[in-house]
Amino acid sequence: MNPSDQIYQTLKTALVDLFEIEPDRIRPDADLYNDLNIDSIDAIDLIDHIKRETGQKLQAEDFRSVRTVQDVVDAVNRKLSPA
């Protein structure tokens, strides 16, 4: 499994477990705010969960421009990839 797929699976599991979102609603193009009803507090919880899962230091600033599930995957992937 490539890193992006692993991040996506971690994110999907988190969205289901933390926010009780039905798995079939979670798609790469799903808008976090409009489609999945994630608010700013939820987003912070999600970032914290991803930090614990990846062991990486992630900051809220890293996710300012994210809107979709794929945007989150891409942002985490950028942080995990060597510069």
ChimeraX commands (.cxc) that place a marker at each C-alpha (Angstrom):
marker #1 position 0.00,0.00,0.00 radius 0.5
marker #1 position 1.48,3.37,-0.94 radius 0.5
marker #1 position 1.75,6.18,1.64 radius 0.5
marker #1 position -1.22,8.13,0.23 radius 0.5
marker #1 position -3.45,5.05,0.50 radius 0.5
marker #1 position -2.30,4.50,4.08 radius 0.5
marker #1 position -3.04,8.12,4.97 radius 0.5
marker #1 position -6.46,7.86,3.31 radius 0.5
marker #1 position -7.31,4.71,5.27 radius 0.5
marker #1 position -6.15,6.31,8.54 radius 0.5
marker #1 position -8.22,9.39,7.78 radius 0.5
marker #1 position -11.28,7.36,6.82 radius 0.5
marker #1 position -11.05,5.29,9.99 radius 0.5
marker #1 position -10.71,8.46,12.06 radius 0.5
marker #1 position -13.74,10.08,10.42 radius 0.5
marker #1 position -15.82,6.98,11.09 radius 0.5
marker #1 position -14.58,6.43,14.66 radius 0.5
marker #1 position -14.38,10.03,15.87 radius 0.5
marker #1 position -17.33,11.59,14.10 radius 0.5
marker #1 position -19.55,8.60,13.30 radius 0.5
marker #1 position -19.61,9.41,9.59 radius 0.5
marker #1 position -20.92,6.61,7.40 radius 0.5
marker #1 position -17.99,5.08,5.47 radius 0.5
marker #1 position -19.78,5.37,2.11 radius 0.5
marker #1 position -19.91,9.18,2.51 radius 0.5
marker #1 position -16.11,9.39,2.78 radius 0.5
marker #1 position -14.63,9.83,-0.69 radius 0.5
marker #1 position -11.52,11.71,-1.82 radius 0.5
marker #1 position -13.66,14.50,-3.28 radius 0.5
marker #1 position -15.93,14.82,-0.21 radius 0.5
marker #1 position -15.89,18.34,1.21 radius 0.5
marker #1 position -15.04,18.16,4.91 radius 0.5
marker #1 position -17.28,21.04,5.89 radius 0.5
marker #1 position -20.25,20.74,3.54 radius 0.5
marker #1 position -20.44,17.01,2.80 radius 0.5
marker #1 position -19.13,15.57,6.09 radius 0.5
marker #1 position -20.20,18.38,8.47 radius 0.5
marker #1 position -16.76,18.75,10.04 radius 0.5
marker #1 position -16.48,22.04,11.90 radius 0.5
marker #1 position -13.34,23.84,13.03 radius 0.5
marker #1 position -13.25,22.11,16.43 radius 0.5
marker #1 position -13.67,18.72,14.74 radius 0.5
marker #1 position -10.85,19.62,12.36 radius 0.5
marker #1 position -8.52,20.25,15.30 radius 0.5
marker #1 position -9.48,16.89,16.80 radius 0.5
marker #1 position -8.84,15.26,13.45 radius 0.5
marker #1 position -5.39,16.85,13.14 radius 0.5
marker #1 position -4.55,15.72,16.67 radius 0.5
marker #1 position -5.62,12.17,15.82 radius 0.5
marker #1 position -3.51,12.15,12.65 radius 0.5
marker #1 position -0.52,13.45,14.64 radius 0.5
marker #1 position -0.84,10.55,17.07 radius 0.5
marker #1 position -1.24,8.02,14.26 radius 0.5
marker #1 position 1.69,9.26,12.18 radius 0.5
marker #1 position 4.01,10.42,14.95 radius 0.5
marker #1 position 4.60,13.62,12.98 radius 0.5
marker #1 position 4.46,17.18,14.24 radius 0.5
marker #1 position 1.53,18.61,12.35 radius 0.5
marker #1 position 0.28,22.14,12.83 radius 0.5
marker #1 position -3.13,23.62,12.12 radius 0.5
marker #1 position -1.37,25.94,9.65 radius 0.5
marker #1 position -0.51,22.90,7.54 radius 0.5
marker #1 position -4.22,22.41,6.94 radius 0.5
marker #1 position -5.47,25.95,6.35 radius 0.5
marker #1 position -6.25,25.40,2.68 radius 0.5
marker #1 position -7.75,21.91,2.93 radius 0.5
marker #1 position -11.35,21.49,1.86 radius 0.5
marker #1 position -11.67,17.88,0.79 radius 0.5
marker #1 position -10.60,14.49,2.10 radius 0.5
marker #1 position -7.97,14.36,-0.65 radius 0.5
marker #1 position -6.64,17.77,0.42 radius 0.5
marker #1 position -6.00,16.33,3.89 radius 0.5
marker #1 position -4.26,13.28,2.41 radius 0.5
marker #1 position -2.08,15.54,0.26 radius 0.5
marker #1 position -1.22,17.85,3.20 radius 0.5
marker #1 position -0.20,14.94,5.43 radius 0.5
marker #1 position 1.73,13.33,2.58 radius 0.5
marker #1 position 3.70,16.56,2.07 radius 0.5
marker #1 position 4.60,16.63,5.78 radius 0.5
marker #1 position 5.68,12.97,5.76 radius 0.5
marker #1 position 7.73,13.21,2.57 radius 0.5
marker #1 position 11.38,14.21,2.87 radius 0.5
marker #1 position 11.99,17.76,1.73 radius 0.5
marker link #1:1,2 radius 0.2
marker link #1:2,3 radius 0.2
marker link #1:3,4 radius 0.2
marker link #1:4,5 radius 0.2
marker link #1:5,6 radius 0.2
marker link #1:6,7 radius 0.2
marker link #1:7,8 radius 0.2
marker link #1:8,9 radius 0.2
marker link #1:9,10 radius 0.2
marker link #1:10,11 radius 0.2
marker link #1:11,12 radius 0.2
marker link #1:12,13 radius 0.2
marker link #1:13,14 radius 0.2
marker link #1:14,15 radius 0.2
marker link #1:15,16 radius 0.2
marker link #1:16,17 radius 0.2
marker link #1:17,18 radius 0.2
marker link #1:18,19 radius 0.2
marker link #1:19,20 radius 0.2
marker link #1:20,21 radius 0.2
marker link #1:21,22 radius 0.2
marker link #1:22,23 radius 0.2
marker link #1:23,24 radius 0.2
marker link #1:24,25 radius 0.2
marker link #1:25,26 radius 0.2
marker link #1:26,27 radius 0.2
marker link #1:27,28 radius 0.2
marker link #1:28,29 radius 0.2
marker link #1:29,30 radius 0.2
marker link #1:30,31 radius 0.2
marker link #1:31,32 radius 0.2
marker link #1:32,33 radius 0.2
marker link #1:33,34 radius 0.2
marker link #1:34,35 radius 0.2
marker link #1:35,36 radius 0.2
marker link #1:36,37 radius 0.2
marker link #1:37,38 radius 0.2
marker link #1:38,39 radius 0.2
marker link #1:39,40 radius 0.2
marker link #1:40,41 radius 0.2
marker link #1:41,42 radius 0.2
marker link #1:42,43 radius 0.2
marker link #1:43,44 radius 0.2
marker link #1:44,45 radius 0.2
marker link #1:45,46 radius 0.2
marker link #1:46,47 radius 0.2
marker link #1:47,48 radius 0.2
marker link #1:48,49 radius 0.2
marker link #1:49,50 radius 0.2
marker link #1:50,51 radius 0.2
marker link #1:51,52 radius 0.2
marker link #1:52,53 radius 0.2
marker link #1:53,54 radius 0.2
marker link #1:54,55 radius 0.2
marker link #1:55,56 radius 0.2
marker link #1:56,57 radius 0.2
marker link #1:57,58 radius 0.2
marker link #1:58,59 radius 0.2
marker link #1:59,60 radius 0.2
marker link #1:60,61 radius 0.2
marker link #1:61,62 radius 0.2
marker link #1:62,63 radius 0.2
marker link #1:63,64 radius 0.2
marker link #1:64,65 radius 0.2
marker link #1:65,66 radius 0.2
marker link #1:66,67 radius 0.2
marker link #1:67,68 radius 0.2
marker link #1:68,69 radius 0.2
marker link #1:69,70 radius 0.2
marker link #1:70,71 radius 0.2
marker link #1:71,72 radius 0.2
marker link #1:72,73 radius 0.2
marker link #1:73,74 radius 0.2
marker link #1:74,75 radius 0.2
marker link #1:75,76 radius 0.2
marker link #1:76,77 radius 0.2
marker link #1:77,78 radius 0.2
marker link #1:78,79 radius 0.2
marker link #1:79,80 radius 0.2
marker link #1:80,81 radius 0.2
marker link #1:81,82 radius 0.2
marker link #1:82,83 radius 0.2
view
